[in-house]
């Protein structure tokens, strides 16, 4: 079983041919079935305005750029040719400000894929939920600082953000979205929606996320939902599942292993006053971690 999993991972990361043609075909299928394909931000505005039309069908298209902004740009180019706007959420480690600004200027959404709580847990070697929750004020302060910087540097509003899932979130059972569970903090930082909020997901009738070879999709293929004429389909995609960019994937795999080993080492100090030097966020494990998203 372990050998098979390793073979599948090697194939997915280094051998798999581009699946971008299949991606283009999925979007064409949605267009041909008269779905309105749009970003989370655009669908959220319909909800706020009370303008979701029960006679129409919608496909909400979301990209989490855990790795490989170059493939994300290729996916965006496909969408532009098809007249589609989607949502692209970038981590601090995958920022491409030029691409983000171009997406925003063209009518799509580019925003923040945040993970401050996981970053602090790894830096401080926090292994228990209570210890992680005790660091929420620090995580919120870092989130606020990072979001303000991104807004200033890109000129994008970033009122809708997406929590990233890291192996640490699974280990402690707390998602990064815990940072935004305080309504007062949300108002303070100007965040209207986190993508897993019930206010959005309560409208979705069919949810789909891509995953590694050979499974490719979690909760069934979105093409089947399109054929069923589901009213509101939510599709989450990650660039690495559609194109095997070998050097990017190799670097990501190495960082992920290193992050895991370093996290399991004893902390150098348990002093509550110790302030760790900020480092780039950790490497993704290939899946979003939210208790209600799985």
Secondary structure by P-SEA (a helix, b strand, c coil): caaaaaaaaaaaccccccaaaaaaaaaaaaaaaccccccaaaaaaaaaaccccccbbbbbbbbbccccaaaaaaaaaaaaaabbbbbbbbccccccaaaaaaaaaacbbbbbbccaaaaaaaaaccccaaaaaaaaaaaaaaaaaaaaaaaaaccccccbbbbbbcaaaaaaccccccccccaaaaaaaccccccccccccccccbbbbbbccccccccccaaaaaaacccbbbbbbbccccccaaaaaaaaaaaaaaaaaaaaccccccccccccccccbbbbcccccccccc
